[in-house]
Amino acid sequence: MTDPEERDAGMDLFATPAEREPGLLTADDLVDQPQLDGGGVPRGLLADGFVRTTGWLQFGAHPIGTGVVTAIIGLLVGVLVAIAIWSVGPAVSALAVLLFPGAGYGAWWLLSRFRPASVARDLDVVPVTDLRTNDWIRAYGSIGPVAQVASVAPAADGAAVIRFFGGTTVTWPLDRRVRRVELSEVDTQARPRGQS
């Protein structure tokens, strides 16, 4: 057995936050995560506060589910395979047309269980100067993960400093336009900000 004084002499459990090691999480750090208007936590929340999304393909204001997209791709592949194997027999070709969409959808369904994502619906495109706290935006263009704006402040060089919930900070020119989105799926197992 080791002497209690030798176990962890470098750790001060009663230190104030300013004295703690960098990178050590505190209770204050845990409340700085994105949440939806109703208090829920979005599905696909990543460690940096960004949220993995689906719905990058839209018909008007309606996002097209990734499962539907994979089934359609599976159908197209199934038709190509059916044409290629027509000489084997029409029944086998028809079976390929029926199975490939189901296989595409099934692969998406299985992957989405291991890597959940929220459904995002694009709202509008605005300059960074129009961003407000709690706005959800696509951080990398027209598709990809989204982040919730924690604050927008002017930078010394005439740009805007945007801080996202989760801790990421970016500096963008004032004329940069970003896509605002709305999230619709909630992870009911996760806890909202400020609750334990």
N, C-alpha and C positions, 0 to 999 in steps of 0.2 A: 504494500500500500504506500502511496506517496503522501508526503506531508502536505496539508492543505495550503500552506504558504508557497510551496513549490509548484503547485498545479498550474496556476495561471496568473503569475505575478504581474503580467503586462496588461491585464484586463481590469478596468475600474467600472464595476457595475453601477456605481452611484455618481458617475461623471455627468456633468451638465452637457446638453447637446453640443455646445461649442468645443468641448474637450474630447468628444468622441472621435474615433478613427473615421477618416473619409470612407464612404461606401457602406458604413454600418447603418442599417435601416432603423428608424425610430417610429413611434406611433404616428408622428406628424407626417412621415413619408408615406404611410399606408393610406392616408385619406386623400392623397393627391392623384387619384385615379379617375378616369372618365366615367360618367354615368349618364343614363338617359333621363329625360324629363320626369318620368314616373318614378325615378329612384333606382331602377334596375341597372344591372351591369350588362353591357353588350356582349353577345357571343363572339368568340374569336379575339378577346382582349389579350394583347401581347404584353410582355414585360415592360416595354418602353412606353406603354400607354396607347399605342396605335391599335387599331381594330382591323382584323382581317375581314374582308367583305366579299360578297357576291352581288350580283345585280349590275355588273358593269355593262351589260347589254340591255338597252331599254327600247321599248316601243312606245313612243310618246312619253308619258310620265310613268309608265308601268315597267318595272324591272322584269327582265326575263330570267327565270331561275337557271342557274348553272346546270342543274339536273336535266332540264329540258334541252339545253344546248348540247350536253353530252349525248342525250338520246337521239337528237337530230343528226349529230355527227356520226353516231353509231349506225343510224339508218343509211346515211350516205355511204359509209364504208361497207355496210351490208349489201347494198345494191351493187357496188363495184365488185365485191367478192362474188356475188351471185352471177354477175356477167362473166367473171373470169372462170367460174366453175360450172357454167351452164352445160358444158359437154358431159359432166359427171351425171347430171340429171336435174330436171326441173324441181323435183321435190327437195333435193339438197340445197339448191339455189334459193328456194322459197324459205327454207329453214334458216339460211344465213340472213335473209332480209328480216326475219322475225327475231332472231336471237341477238344480233349485233346491237340494236337499240337498247334492249334490256341489259345487255352486258355493259354498255356505256353508262346507262343510268345507275346500274348496280355498283360500278366502280366509283362513280361520283358519290353515291350514298355512303359507301364504305369509307372513302377518303374523308368525307365531311364529318364522320363520327370521330375521327382522329384529329382533324384540323377544322374545328367549327368556325363558322363565319356568320356575320350579321348581314342581313339584306339591306343594301343601301340604295336609295332612290335619289338621283340627282335633282336638285332644285333649281339652281341658277348659277351663273358665273359672275363673280363680283371682284372688284379690286381689293387688295389687302386692307386698304383704309376703311372699308365697310364691314370688316369682321368685328364681331362682338364676342364677349365671353360666352361660352357654352355652344357657340356655333360648331357644327361638324363640317370638316372639309376634307377633300381628297388631297393628301399632302404631295403626291408625286404626279399630278396631272389629271387626266380624265378617267383613269382606272387605278386600282390598287388600294392599299389600306387607307383608312381615314383616321383623323385625329380630332380631338375636341379642344377648341381654343380656350386657354386659361386666361391669357392676357395679350393685349397688343399695345406696344409702346413705341415711340419714335426713337430711332437710333441717331447717333451723332452725325453720321454721314448722309442723313436725309432718307434713310431706308426705314423699314418697320421691323421691329423685333417681335416675333410671335412666339409665345410660350404655350406649349400644349400640356394638358393634364398628363401626368406620367413623367414629366421632366424634360422632354425634348424642347430645345429652343432653336429657332431658325431666324435668319435675317434676310428679308426679301426686299427688293426695290418697291417703291410705292406704286408703280404702274403694273406690277405683277397681278394677274387675275387668277383667282382660285375658284374651284367648283365646290359650292356648298351642297351638302347631302343631308338626307334624313335616314336614320336607322330605324328598323322596325322589329328586330328580334332581340329578345332579352334572355340572358342566361339566368334561370331562376335559382340555380345552385350557388351563385356568387353573391357576395354581400355588397350593398351599396356603400358609397363613401361615408365614412364617419360611424358605421355600425360594425359591431364585432360579433 
